[in-house]
Amino acid sequence: MTIKHIKIGKKMIEALLMPLGAKNLIVLRGRRGYVMCGYLNLSAANKFHDTAVKITGVATINEALAAKAHSLSSAARKSGIYKGQPVREVLKIIA
């Protein structure tokens, strides 16, 4: 597993990459929420009222940072995050 700390503005987020089968599980975690790859379940995030943003088609942390929001939890929408928003902008909100 790879864990990196990435500076977003004046705050830090934690980036996690774990190889699972043929693909990687990727999570970018801030204090107020997280960005997750397609391995994780948006329905569960909604159930727990998490601020979660799903991205797809990524295999590395750098690809995740360059991605755009594919789908959102209800809490993410309420925090001002929108579908298609660049992940780096999302991270400024959830860091």
N, CA, C and O of each residue as an XYZ file, in Angstrom:
380
protein
N       0.845     -1.165      0.000
C       0.000      0.000      0.000
C       0.896      1.235      0.000
O       1.935      1.269      0.660
N       0.470      2.251     -0.757
C       1.181      3.515     -0.812
C       0.334      4.578     -0.123
O      -0.863      4.698     -0.387
N       0.967      5.351      0.764
C       0.299      6.472      1.426
C       1.152      7.708      1.195
O       2.348      7.721      1.486
N       0.509      8.758      0.662
C       1.207     10.028      0.430
C       0.420     11.146      1.091
O      -0.808     11.094      1.172
N       1.136     12.158      1.561
C       0.503     13.365      2.076
C       0.739     14.454      1.035
O       1.875     14.712      0.638
N      -0.341     15.084      0.602
C      -0.275     16.057     -0.488
C      -0.821     17.381      0.010
O      -1.897     17.436      0.606
N      -0.072     18.444     -0.236
C      -0.489     19.776      0.176
C      -1.486     20.337     -0.836
O      -1.218     20.365     -2.037
N      -2.629     20.781     -0.339
C      -3.667     21.415     -1.145
C      -3.896     22.783     -0.517
O      -4.513     22.893      0.543
N      -3.398     23.822     -1.173
C      -3.436     25.147     -0.555
C      -2.583     25.114      0.697
O      -1.403     24.766      0.641
N      -3.178     25.477      1.833
C      -2.451     25.461      3.108
C      -2.745     24.207      3.924
O      -2.245     24.061      5.040
N      -3.554     23.302      3.376
C      -3.959     22.103      4.104
C      -3.373     20.859      3.448
O      -2.842     20.914      2.338
N      -3.479     19.739      4.152
C      -2.958     18.469      3.654
C      -4.096     17.471      3.479
O      -5.069     17.468      4.233
N      -3.948     16.629      2.470
C      -4.838     15.490      2.300
C      -3.970     14.233      2.304
O      -2.759     14.293      2.095
N      -4.609     13.116      2.543
C      -3.915     11.839      2.540
C      -4.358     11.062      1.308
O      -5.556     10.907      1.072
N      -3.421     10.581      0.533
C      -3.707      9.794     -0.667
C      -3.299      8.350     -0.399
O      -2.166      8.073     -0.008
N      -4.246      7.433     -0.617
C      -4.001      6.016     -0.379
C      -4.167      5.246     -1.679
O      -5.124      5.473     -2.419
N      -3.254      4.348     -1.958
C      -3.343      3.469     -3.123
C      -3.041      2.056     -2.655
O      -1.984      1.789     -2.082
N      -3.991      1.146     -2.909
C      -3.800     -0.250     -2.529
C      -4.114     -1.136     -3.725
O      -5.238     -1.108     -4.226
N      -3.143     -1.926     -4.198
C      -3.429     -2.856     -5.285
C      -4.447     -3.905     -4.828
O      -4.287     -4.519     -3.773
N      -5.497     -4.103     -5.638
C      -6.513     -5.129     -5.378
C      -6.779     -5.853     -6.682
O      -7.291     -5.248     -7.624
N      -6.454     -7.100     -6.761
C      -6.677     -7.834     -7.998
C      -5.974     -7.165     -9.159
O      -4.778     -6.882     -9.094
N      -6.725     -6.912    -10.226
C      -6.151     -6.323    -11.436
C      -6.108     -4.797    -11.398
O      -5.496     -4.182    -12.271
N      -6.739     -4.179    -10.411
C      -6.832     -2.715    -10.343
C      -6.362     -2.204     -8.992
O      -6.022     -2.987     -8.105
N      -6.344     -0.878     -8.840
C      -5.942     -0.247     -7.588
C      -7.133      0.417     -6.909
O      -7.991      1.004     -7.568
N      -7.175      0.316     -5.589
C      -8.126      1.062     -4.785
C      -7.449      2.387     -4.448
O      -6.333      2.403     -3.927
N      -8.123      3.499     -4.745
C      -7.546      4.817     -4.506
C      -8.536      5.651     -3.705
O      -9.721      5.715     -4.030
N      -8.025      6.294     -2.639
C      -8.819      7.212     -1.828
C      -7.972      8.448     -1.552
O      -6.809      8.342     -1.164
N      -8.566      9.616     -1.756
C      -7.951     10.889     -1.392
C      -8.782     11.421     -0.235
O      -9.946     11.774     -0.424
N      -8.202     11.483      0.960
C      -8.978     11.774      2.166
C      -8.585     13.100      2.778
O      -7.416     13.362      3.062
N      -9.602     13.936      2.974
C      -9.425     15.191      3.686
C     -10.158     15.129      5.013
O     -10.764     14.109      5.341
N     -10.111     16.208      5.778
C     -10.795     16.248      7.082
C     -12.306     16.217      6.933
O     -13.002     15.686      7.798
N     -12.829     16.789      5.830
C     -14.280     16.930      5.677
C     -14.905     15.921      4.713
O     -16.120     15.935      4.519
N     -14.108     15.055      4.111
C     -14.663     14.092      3.169
C     -13.576     13.392      2.388
O     -12.393     13.477      2.720
N     -13.997     12.694      1.336
C     -13.027     11.931      0.561
C     -13.466     11.780     -0.888
O     -14.642     11.891     -1.235
N     -12.452     11.520     -1.719
C     -12.638     11.184     -3.134
C     -12.286      9.706     -3.234
O     -11.263      9.267     -2.709
N     -13.141      8.939     -3.912
C     -12.931      7.497     -3.972
C     -13.007      7.001     -5.410
O     -13.694      7.583     -6.250
N     -12.298      5.930     -5.672
C     -12.376      5.313     -6.999
C     -13.622      4.434     -7.069
O     -14.359      4.305     -6.091
N     -13.845      3.844     -8.215
C     -15.030      3.039     -8.458
C     -15.142      1.778     -7.614
O     -16.209      1.164     -7.580
N     -14.067      1.370     -6.927
C     -14.144      0.198     -6.056
C     -15.073      0.435     -4.870
O     -15.665     -0.509     -4.348
N     -15.204      1.679     -4.447
C     -15.992      1.976     -3.254
C     -17.429      2.320     -3.618
O     -17.718      2.697     -4.753
N     -18.315      2.189     -2.659
C     -19.748      2.235     -2.891
C     -20.357      3.577     -2.476
O     -20.331      3.940     -1.300
N     -20.901      4.303     -3.443
C     -21.517      5.591     -3.166
C     -22.787      5.443     -2.331
O     -23.102      6.329     -1.536
N     -23.514      4.351     -2.493
C     -24.714      4.112     -1.684
C     -24.360      4.016     -0.198
O     -25.087      4.531      0.651
N     -23.260      3.366      0.106
C     -22.812      3.274      1.500
C     -22.418      4.648      2.021
O     -22.726      4.986      3.164
N     -21.745      5.443      1.204
C     -21.371      6.799      1.614
C     -22.619      7.615      1.943
O     -22.632      8.358      2.925
N     -23.663      7.483      1.131
C     -24.918      8.187      1.406
C     -25.555      7.688      2.700
O     -26.062      8.482      3.492
N     -25.530      6.393      2.911
C     -26.113      5.798      4.119
C     -25.476      6.380      5.377
O     -26.158      6.609      6.376
N     -24.166      6.617      5.323
C     -23.441      7.123      6.489
C     -23.293      8.645      6.476
O     -22.608      9.212      7.327
N     -23.943      9.310      5.500
C     -23.931     10.776      5.388
C     -22.520     11.339      5.187
O     -22.212     12.441      5.641
N     -21.673     10.571      4.504
C     -20.312     11.014      4.202
C     -20.310     12.004      3.048
O     -21.147     11.931      2.148
N     -19.366     12.922      3.084
C     -19.108     13.787      1.946
C     -18.140     13.017      1.058
O     -16.939     12.970      1.324
N     -18.680     12.412     -0.004
C     -17.890     11.521     -0.852
C     -18.077     11.871     -2.322
O     -19.174     12.209     -2.767
N     -16.985     11.781     -3.057
C     -16.987     12.033     -4.498
C     -16.371     10.817     -5.169
O     -15.282     10.383     -4.796
N     -17.065     10.264     -6.158
C     -16.570      9.097     -6.887
C     -15.913      9.555     -8.178
O     -16.438     10.407     -8.894
N     -14.745      8.968     -8.461
C     -14.060      9.178     -9.732
C     -13.908      7.822    -10.404
O     -13.952      6.788     -9.738
N     -13.729      7.825    -11.711
C     -13.582      6.562    -12.445
C     -12.425      6.651    -13.422
O     -11.970      7.738    -13.778
N     -11.959      5.483    -13.851
C     -10.926      5.416    -14.882
C      -9.547      5.837    -14.427
O      -8.745      6.298    -15.240
N      -9.249      5.688    -13.138
C      -7.933      6.076    -12.624
C      -7.197      4.856    -12.088
O      -7.811      3.928    -11.559
N      -5.884      4.867    -12.229
C      -5.071      3.749    -11.750
C      -3.941      4.207    -10.832
O      -3.290      3.384    -10.188
N      -3.704      5.535    -10.771
C      -2.623      6.075     -9.948
C      -3.134      7.282     -9.160
O      -4.194      7.832     -9.460
N      -2.377      7.675     -8.168
C      -2.728      8.871     -7.397
C      -2.696     10.095     -8.293
O      -3.578     10.949     -8.195
N      -1.703     10.204     -9.165
C      -1.627     11.361    -10.069
C      -2.829     11.417    -11.006
O      -3.348     12.501    -11.274
N      -3.275     10.276    -11.504
C      -4.475     10.257    -12.352
C      -5.700     10.681    -11.551
O      -6.573     11.377    -12.069
N      -5.767     10.263    -10.290
C      -6.890     10.654     -9.431
C      -6.903     12.166     -9.223
O      -7.966     12.786     -9.253
N      -5.746     12.753     -9.016
C      -5.657     14.204     -8.820
C      -6.058     14.976    -10.078
O      -6.505     16.119     -9.986
N      -5.903     14.361    -11.243
C      -6.241     15.016    -12.511
C      -7.674     14.713    -12.970
O      -8.122     15.247    -13.984
N      -8.383     13.870    -12.239
C      -9.733     13.436    -12.637
C     -10.780     14.506    -12.335
O     -10.489     15.551    -11.754
N     -12.006     14.204    -12.752
C     -13.163     15.050    -12.461
C     -14.201     14.217    -11.728
O     -14.261     12.997    -11.885
N     -15.013     14.884    -10.928
C     -16.043     14.200    -10.152
C     -17.020     13.496    -11.085
O     -17.606     14.126    -11.965
N     -17.194     12.210    -10.897
C     -18.113     11.403    -11.703
C     -19.509     11.382    -11.081
O     -20.510     11.573    -11.771
N     -19.563     11.145     -9.764
C     -20.834     11.139     -9.035
C     -20.557     11.545     -7.594
O     -19.420     11.502     -7.124
N     -21.642     11.945     -6.894
C     -21.492     12.568     -5.583
C     -22.477     12.002     -4.576
O     -23.560     11.540     -4.936
N     -22.091     12.044     -3.323
C     -23.045     11.759     -2.250
C     -23.904     13.006     -2.047
O     -23.563     14.093     -2.514
N     -25.014     12.833     -1.347
C     -25.890     13.969     -1.051
C     -25.146     15.027     -0.239
O     -25.307     16.223     -0.480
N     -24.340     14.593      0.711
C     -23.582     15.533      1.541
C     -22.574     16.321      0.702
O     -22.336     17.498      0.970
N     -21.987     15.687     -0.301
C     -21.045     16.396     -1.181
C     -21.768     17.490     -1.958
O     -21.256     18.601     -2.092
N     -22.962     17.176     -2.471
C     -23.755     18.183     -3.198
C     -24.073     19.369     -2.293
O     -23.982     20.524     -2.709
N     -24.448     19.069     -1.055
C     -24.792     20.130     -0.093
C     -23.591     21.010      0.237
O     -23.759     22.171      0.608
N     -22.386     20.470      0.106
C     -21.181     21.254      0.409
C     -20.715     22.080     -0.787
O     -19.700     22.771     -0.702
N     -21.453     22.014     -1.910
C     -21.123     22.838     -3.070
C     -20.329     22.127     -4.148
O     -19.951     22.750     -5.140
N     -20.067     20.850     -3.983
C     -19.342     20.083     -4.990
C     -20.324     19.691     -6.096
O     -21.488     19.397     -5.824
N     -19.850     19.689     -7.338
C     -20.732     19.366     -8.456
C     -20.087     18.339     -9.387
O     -18.864     18.210     -9.444
N     -20.934     17.617    -10.111
C     -20.480     16.616    -11.073
C     -19.638     17.306    -12.146
O     -20.015     18.363    -12.652
N     -18.504     16.706    -12.489
C     -17.605     17.270    -13.485
C     -16.569     18.229    -12.910
O     -15.693     18.697    -13.636
N     -16.656     18.525    -11.623
C     -15.701     19.443    -10.987
C     -14.330     18.772    -10.902
O     -14.242     17.595    -10.552
N     -13.262     19.504    -11.218
C     -11.921     18.935    -11.094
C     -11.622     18.512     -9.650
O     -11.982     19.218     -8.707
N     -10.975     17.381     -9.483
C     -10.684     16.847     -8.160
C      -9.867     17.824     -7.333
O     -10.094     17.933     -6.128
N      -8.939     18.526     -7.926
C      -8.135     19.485     -7.136
C      -9.015     20.557     -6.512
O      -8.719     21.019     -5.410
N     -10.088     20.968     -7.182
C     -11.036     21.926     -6.605
C     -11.836     21.267     -5.484
O     -12.079     21.877     -4.443
N     -12.243     20.018     -5.706
C     -12.962     19.268     -4.674
C     -12.117     19.162     -3.414
O     -12.624     19.338     -2.307
N     -10.836     18.877     -3.578
C      -9.952     18.706     -2.435
C      -9.826     19.985     -1.616
O      -9.652     19.916     -0.399
N      -9.908     21.138     -2.249
C      -9.875     22.400     -1.507
C     -11.081     22.520     -0.579
O     -10.990     23.145      0.478
N     -12.202     21.930     -0.965
C     -13.421     21.972     -0.162
C     -13.347     20.964      0.983
O     -13.780     21.268      2.094
N     -12.813     19.784      0.738
C     -12.838     18.726      1.763
C     -11.551     18.608      2.589
O     -11.517     17.864      3.569
N     -10.496     19.331      2.205
C      -9.198     19.219      2.907
C      -9.296     19.608      4.372
O      -8.297     19.567      5.090
